[in-house]
């Protein structure tokens, strides 16, 4: 755990930025795409969740939309405020933030709420609850980026000093994720951490043993966990156990296939009528595809692709290494979580708990996403024009 407390004030991440290096303003294309995706996400959530919400929330068909829109308004305001905070500020308390979140991660299996056989949530009642793993993702981004940015490149390119300490930290996080039965979250956190280290400068061939070790660990987890085995079996043939473990994937496939090229029309989807499970959350994109078809699906993919591209462009254009690694981690998280959700609803991956950013219902998760975008927008204020 020593890696999380290592600080070197002489490193590039700790150097104050002179006023002359400040960019004229935040990245406008990035801000526009964030707002556009949020608007489309609210539309998709409304049409996908209305029937489900009507039946299960006492006739309040717009409940999910109104709550999500409220969180979106708060999140946008928070994003704009955070975009004014110099990102170097986060380096001063990264170890305390990481430590607090890690404690929450290990407390969750004992004090958390059980949802669908897994304890991943902490909260009060049904109104306010959150997954500490969402906080851990941003904690890993900030801590790994700050420590790696302040390490001499000679140390970073050795296994003992530059790789092993980070792997030990990821292993400790993985232990808490196993207790929560959260395999998808483990994959995302590992991918985020390794992407930051890769851009920081570790040797590429170090990823080979890490990848092999991760694959072996995943296989061992599946072979020793009945819950994971059911997910894999349903992934291979969702129609084999249609009424039980295969229901989610099968209904998602039917919804996407029913949309065709142009879709059935906005609001005209059939699978959202209590067939698609979690139409407001993990499978909101399935309902969107049924109503908007291939054209609507590609439109959403293009928007996500541009948002992710813009994030990596900001990383490449950053004035210092800490900003570059922060932007890389945030962009990687957005890319992996988006792809994982899309792969799940289309059957490429087994069904997991990966939500679709800016589309899936979840207030606290949305607030965290906007906070991350705020950090990314602030990094964009300190970039060099390379276009």
N, C-alpha and C positions, 0 to 999 in steps of 0.2 A: 504493500500500500504506500510505500515511500514515494512512488512516482507521482502521487496525487498532491504531495506537499512540496515538491521540488520547485524552488523559485530562484531565478537568476535575474536580478534587476538590471544586469548589463545586457541582457538579450534584447533582440529587436522588438519583441512584443511589449516590453515595458517602456520603450522609449516614447516620450510624449511627442505628439505630432505638431510641428510648427503650424501656425495659422496659415502660412502660405501654401501648405499642402492640402488644405481642405478643398473638397470638390464644391462646385457651385450649389449643388442640391442633390437630393436622392435620385435614384434611378427611376425615371418616370415610366418607361416601358414595364419595368417590374411591378411598380405600384398599380398601373392600369390592369395588368394581367391578373394580379391578386384580386382586385375588386371585381373584374369580369368573371373569374372563376367562382367567386363567392356568390355573385348574382345568379349564375347558371346553377350553382349547387343548391341554392335556396329553391329555385324553380323545380329542379329535379326532386328534391326532398319533399316539396309540397305535393306534387302529383303522385309520388311513390307511396307516401305515408298517409294520405287522407283517409282511405278506407280502413286501414289498420288502426289508425288513431281513433276513428269514429266508433269502431266496435269495442275497442279496449279502453277507451277513456271517456266513457259516458256521453257519446255523441259529439265530442269535441274534435272534429276532424282536422282542425287547423292547429291543434296543440303543439305538435312537433315543429311546425313552421314558425309559430309565434315565439316559442322558446329559443329556437335556433337563431331567428332573426335578432332577438334581443341580445344573445351572446355575440352575434356577429357585429352588432353596433358597438358593444363594449370592446370587442376585440379590435375593431378598426381604430377606435380611439386610442386603445393601449398601444397598438402598433405604431401609430403616428408619434406618440409620446416616446416610446422606446427608440424610434428611429432618430431621435435627437440626442440620445445618450451615447457618449463616446464608448465604443465597444471595448476599449482597453480597460474600462472600469471593471468588467467582469473577471479579469485576471486576478484582481486583488482579493477576491473572496471565493474563488472557484473551489478550493479544497473544503471549505465549510459547507457550501451548497452541495457538493458531491457527497460528503459525509452524512449530511442530514437526509438526503434522498436515499442513500444506501440503507440507513436505519429504517426508513419507511418501507423499503423493499422487503426487508427481512421480517418486519412486523405484519405486513399484509396477509401472509398465510394464516396468521393467528387472530388478527382483529378485523380482517377484511370481510366483505360480503361475498357469499357464494352465488355465482351466476353461471348457470349451465355447467355445474360440476367443477368450477375453478374459482379460486379466491384471488382475484386480481384487483378488486376495487376497495377503496376506503372512502367512507362518506357517512352522511347523516340522512336516513330515510331514502326516498327515491328521487328527491329533488336535487341534492348536491352529493355527488360522488365522483371520484377520479381514480385513474390508474397511476400509481407511483412510477410505473415503467415509462410513462410518457415524460415525466420529469427527468427520469434517468437518461433518456435519450439526449436531451439538451445538456444535462450535466456532463455526460461523456464528451459531447462535442466541445464544450467550453474547456474542460480540464485537459483533455488530450491535446487540443489545439494550443493551449497556453504552455503546457509543459514541453511539448515537442518544439514549439517555436523558440523556446529559451534554451534548448539543449544544443551543445556544440554538434555540428554535423558529423564529426568523427565518432562521437559517442552514439549518435542516433543510428549510424550504419553498422553498429556491432550488435550481436544478438543479446549479449549479457546485459548491456546498459540501455540499448535502444529498443529492444523488442520484448525481452522477457518480463520486465516490470509492467509493461502495458498488458501483456497477456495474463499476468497474475491478477491484475485488476479486473479484466474481463471475465476471468474464471470465477472470481468472487461474486460478480454480478450474475453470472450464469447460475450459480448456486441458488440465489434467491428466485430466479426465474423458473427454475425446475420446481421449486416448492409451489409456485403459482400455476404450474402447468401451462406455461406461456412460451411455447417453442417459437412461434412467429416473432414475438418480441425479442427473444434471444438472438435470432438470426439478424434482425434489424440492428440491434445494438452492436453486435460483432462487426457487421458490415460497415456501420458508421465509424467505429473505432479504427478499423483497418484501413478504411479509405483516407482518414486523416493522417495516419502514419505513412501510407503510401505517398501521398502528396508531400509530406514533411521530408521524405528522403530516405526511408529505409530501403534496404536492398530487396529487389523484386523476388529473388529466389527464396527469401524467408517465407513468402506466402505459400510455398509448396507444402512444407511440413504443417503449417497452420491449417491449410485447407484440408489436408489428409486427416489431421487430428480432429478438425471440426466435423468432417464426414463420418468418421468412426464414432465420435460422440453422439451424433444425431442418430446413427443406426442403432447404437446401444440403447439410447433413450426410447426409440420406437419399439425395440424388441422387449424392453422391460416395462413398458407402460401400455396398459390396455386401452386407455383413452386415445393415445397416439395411433395405436394399431387400428382402431375403428376408423379414425380419420383417413388413414392411408388406404384401407380397404374400400371405403366409400369413394375415395378419389379414383381408384382404378376402375370401378364400375358402380356409379351411383344408383343405377337402376336395379342392381342386385338386391339391395335392401331398401326399396323405394319408400316404404312407410316409416322407416326409422332413420338410420344414420345416413342414407343416401338421399333423403328428401331435399336437403338444402341445395346440393349441387344439381340434382335432376331438375328441380323447378327453375333454377337459374339458367340452365341450358335451354329449357323450353321457352323461357321468356326471351332470351337473346335470339334464338332461332325464329321465334314468331314475328320479330320485328322486321325481318327482311331488309331491303335496301332503304326504304323511306319510312318505315315504322307504321304503327297503327294510328298514330296521331296523338298529340299531347292530351293526356287525361283519358285516353281510350284503352290503356293497357288492361289485360285480363288477369295476368298472373299475380298482380298486386292485390287481388281480391282474396286475401288470406291464403294464397298458395305459396308465394315467395316468403320464406322466413326472413325476418329482420329487413323488411323493405325500406326502412328508414335508416338502416345502419350499413352492415357489411354488403348488402345486396342492392343498394340503391342504384348502382350502375346497371344491373340487370333490368330493372324496371324502366330505366331511361332508354336502354337499347330497344326494348319492346315497343316503346311509344315513338321513339325518334329514329329507329333503324340504324343501318350502317352509317348513314350520313351524319346523324347526331352523335354516334359513338366516335367517329373520326374527328369531328369538330372538338369534342372534349379532349381527345388524345393530343391534338395539335396544341390546344391551349396549355395542357400540362407540359408538353414537350418544350414549348417556348419558355414557360416559367422556369423549368429546370435548366434550360440552356442559359437563361439570363443569370441564374444564380452562379453557374460555373464561370460565366463571363466576368462577373464581379470578382470571383475568387482569383481568376487569372490577372485581373487588372488591379488587385489590391496593392497598396503602398508597402505593406509589411507582411511578414510571414504569419503572424497571428491572425490578421484579417483574412488572409488567403485560406488558412486552415479552418477558421470559423465558417466562412462562406462555403467551403468544400463540404464540411460536415452537415450543415443545414441543407444544402442542395442534394447531397447524397441521401439523407434521410427522406426528403420529399420524393426523390426518384424511386427509392426502394419501396417505400410504403405504398406509393401509387401503383407501381408495377405488381407488388404482391397482391394488392386487392384485385387488380384487373386479372391477374393470373388465376386467382381463386374463383372469381365469378365465371371465367371462361373455361375452367377445368384444367388449366395447365399445372396448378398447384393444388394440394389438398386443401379442404376448407379450414381456414384459420381465423383468428380474430383480428385481422388487419383491416382497418377502416380506410375509406377513401378520403384523403384530405379535402376540406372545404365542401364535401358533399355529404358524408355520413353524419348522422345526428349524434351530438355529443358536445355539450357546452364547454366543459373544461378542456377537452382535447382541442376544440376550436380556438380557445383562448391561448393555449400553448402554441398552436400553429401560427397565430397572429403575432405572438411574442417573438417567435423565431424569425418571421418575416420582418419584424421591426429591427432585429439585430442585423439581418441581411441588408436592409435598406440603409442602416447606419454605416455599414462597411462600404456601401456604394458611394457614400459621401467622401470617402478617402481613396478614390481610385484614380488611375491614369487612363485617359482616353486612348484606346487601342484600335478602335473601329475606324 
